[in-house]
Amino acid sequence: MSAVLVSQPTRDGSDKLLEKLAQGIEQAGLALSDSTLKKLMDYLALLQKWNRVHNLTAVRDAEDMVTLHLLDSLSVLPHINANNLLDVGSGGGLPGIPLAICLPDLQVTVIDSSQKKASFMRQAKAELNITNLQVVSGRVEQYKPAHQFEIIISRAFSEISLFLNLTKHLLAENGKWLAMKGMYPEEELAKTQAKATEIIPLVVPGLDAQRHLVVIPFNQAFHHIGAA
């Protein structure tokens, strides 16, 4: 893929962060436009601003946010092949908002039980004009949308078995769950009868830690976790 170009960066803080993001995206083998990079940086700036007051994330350092939030979220981009997606326990909008920014044809819904975090995500949607983003405040097990989702993803929500059980009414029959995890989740997988078809190692540039994506199709789980 073509390299991401950064136009004559200066050495102030924001341009250093942009350069770090662009280099990470290039190392990950992704190709994003300059306008997409700018919107990702605008999202990061808004997250930093709100985080100083509302404590949306424990990560405070801006450079760490680039790696731990943006590049980590974008590591799943090659595995998103759907028309719509639900991000459960999205918190500050991760990974849902970066995915919505990078994939404008993907309809993204983010849900969190925290009113404070949902308010931030609504502000991000409005300020950044993310037209393919819907924000829901509430508990996912009580969520009753007009349609089911082709992909349901979580990044830091719960163990896999609970994730599946709380969201089974929301996944389309041809859909799949994507659980973003750190180390290979052997114990979590042992606690659920659902069968993962893929456990994909994720590479996050700048992160010296294991990351995995657990893929569980609906038809591999429903007969184990379906309503009694």
C-alpha positions in Angstrom: 0.0 0.0 0.0 1.1 3.5 -0.5 2.9 5.4 2.2 1.1 8.0 4.3 2.6 11.4 3.7 2.9 14.1 6.3 3.4 17.5 4.8 6.5 19.2 6.2 5.9 18.7 9.9 7.1 21.3 12.4 8.2 20.2 15.8 5.4 21.4 17.9 3.4 18.9 20.0 0.5 18.3 17.6 2.8 17.7 14.6 4.9 15.2 16.5 1.7 13.3 17.4 0.6 13.4 13.8 4.0 12.1 12.6 3.8 9.3 15.2 0.3 8.3 14.0 1.2 8.5 10.3 4.4 6.4 10.9 2.4 3.8 12.9 -0.3 3.6 10.2 2.4 3.0 7.5 4.1 0.4 9.6 0.7 -1.4 10.0 0.4 -1.5 6.2 -2.7 0.7 6.2 -3.3 3.6 3.7 -5.4 6.5 5.0 -6.0 9.9 3.5 -4.6 13.2 4.9 -8.1 14.3 5.8 -8.7 11.0 7.7 -5.5 11.5 9.6 -6.6 15.0 10.5 -9.9 13.9 11.8 -8.3 11.2 13.9 -6.0 13.9 15.4 -9.0 16.1 16.0 -10.7 13.2 17.8 -7.6 12.7 19.9 -7.4 16.4 20.8 -11.1 16.3 21.9 -10.5 13.1 24.0 -7.5 14.8 25.7 -9.6 17.9 26.4 -12.5 16.0 28.0 -10.2 13.6 29.8 -8.7 16.4 31.8 -12.1 17.1 33.4 -14.1 13.9 33.0 -11.6 11.1 33.4 -12.7 9.2 30.4 -9.5 7.1 30.2 -6.6 6.2 32.5 -4.2 7.0 29.7 -3.1 10.6 30.1 0.0 11.0 27.9 -0.8 12.1 24.4 1.9 9.9 22.7 0.6 6.9 24.7 -2.9 7.7 23.5 -1.7 7.5 19.9 -0.4 4.0 20.4 -2.8 2.6 23.0 -6.0 4.1 21.7 -5.7 5.1 18.0 -3.2 2.6 16.6 -4.7 -0.2 18.8 -8.2 0.5 17.5 -7.0 0.7 13.9 -5.3 -2.7 14.2 -8.6 -4.4 13.5 -9.3 -2.4 10.3 -8.4 -5.2 7.9 -10.9 -7.5 9.7 -13.9 -5.2 9.3 -16.0 -6.4 6.3 -19.6 -5.4 7.0 -22.2 -2.8 6.5 -22.8 -2.1 10.2 -21.1 -2.6 13.5 -21.9 -2.2 17.2 -19.1 -1.3 19.6 -20.1 -2.4 23.1 -18.7 -0.6 26.2 -17.1 1.9 23.9 -16.0 4.3 26.7 -14.4 7.2 25.0 -15.4 5.8 21.6 -12.8 3.1 21.2 -12.5 1.4 18.8 -15.9 2.6 17.3 -15.1 6.2 16.6 -11.7 5.6 14.9 -13.3 2.9 12.8 -16.2 5.2 11.9 -13.7 7.9 10.9 -11.7 5.6 8.7 -14.6 3.7 7.2 -17.3 6.3 6.2 -19.4 3.7 4.5 -19.7 1.6 7.7 -22.6 2.4 9.9 -21.2 2.4 13.5 -23.2 2.4 16.7 -21.3 2.9 20.0 -23.0 2.1 23.3 -21.9 2.7 26.9 -23.8 2.7 30.2 -22.0 5.8 31.4 -23.9 9.1 30.6 -20.6 11.0 30.8 -18.9 8.9 28.2 -22.0 8.9 25.9 -22.1 12.7 26.2 -18.4 12.8 25.1 -19.1 10.6 22.1 -22.1 12.7 21.1 -19.9 15.8 21.2 -17.3 14.0 19.1 -19.9 13.1 16.5 -21.1 16.7 16.3 -17.8 18.5 16.3 -16.1 16.1 13.9 -19.2 15.6 11.7 -19.1 11.8 11.9 -22.3 11.2 10.0 -22.1 7.4 10.1 -21.9 7.3 13.9 -24.8 6.7 16.3 -24.4 7.0 20.0 -26.5 5.1 22.5 -26.4 5.6 26.3 -27.6 2.5 28.3 -27.0 -1.1 29.2 -26.4 -3.3 26.2 -28.6 -6.1 27.5 -31.5 -3.7 27.4 -30.8 -2.2 24.0 -33.5 -2.9 21.4 -32.5 -1.4 18.1 -34.5 -1.6 14.9 -32.0 -3.9 13.3 -29.4 -6.4 14.2 -25.7 -6.0 13.6 -23.3 -7.8 11.3 -20.3 -7.2 13.6 -20.4 -6.7 17.4 -17.0 -5.7 18.8 -15.6 -5.0 22.2 -12.2 -3.8 23.3 -12.3 -3.6 27.1 -15.9 -4.6 28.0 -15.9 -8.0 29.7 -14.9 -11.6 29.5 -15.8 -13.3 26.3 -18.6 -15.5 27.7 -20.4 -12.5 29.3 -19.8 -10.4 26.1 -21.6 -13.1 24.0 -24.5 -13.6 26.4 -25.3 -9.9 26.9 -25.3 -9.2 23.1 -26.7 -12.4 21.6 -30.0 -10.7 20.8 -28.2 -8.0 18.8 -26.1 -10.1 16.4 -27.5 -11.0 12.9 -27.5 -14.7 12.0 -24.8 -14.1 9.4 -22.8 -11.9 11.8 -19.8 -12.4 14.0 -18.4 -11.2 17.4 -14.9 -9.6 17.5 -13.3 -9.5 20.9 -10.1 -7.5 21.2 -7.9 -9.0 23.9 -4.3 -8.8 25.2 -2.5 -12.1 25.8 -4.0 -15.2 24.2 -7.2 -15.6 26.1 -7.0 -19.3 26.9 -8.8 -19.1 30.2 -11.7 -17.0 28.8 -12.2 -19.3 25.9 -12.3 -22.3 28.2 -15.2 -20.7 30.1 -17.4 -20.5 27.0 -18.8 -23.3 24.8 -18.7 -21.0 21.8 -16.1 -21.9 19.2 -13.8 -19.2 17.9 -13.0 -19.7 14.2 -10.0 -17.5 14.4 -7.7 -16.0 17.0 -5.6 -13.5 15.2 -2.4 -11.9 16.6 -2.6 -8.1 16.2 0.4 -6.0 15.7 0.2 -2.5 17.1 3.2 -0.3 16.1 5.0 1.0 19.2 3.3 -1.4 21.6 5.5 -4.0 23.2 2.6 -6.3 24.3 0.5 -9.1 23.0 -2.8 -8.3 21.3 -5.3 -10.8 19.9 -8.6 -10.6 18.0 -11.0 -13.4 18.8 -13.5 -14.1 16.0 -16.7 -16.0 16.8 -19.4 -16.3 14.1 -23.0 -16.4 15.2 -23.5 -19.9 13.8 -20.6 -21.2 16.0 -22.1 -19.9 19.2 -25.9 -19.7 19.0 -26.6 -23.3 19.8 -24.5 -22.9 22.9 -25.7 -19.5 24.2 -29.1 -19.2 22.6 -32.1 -18.4 24.8 -33.3 -21.4 26.8 
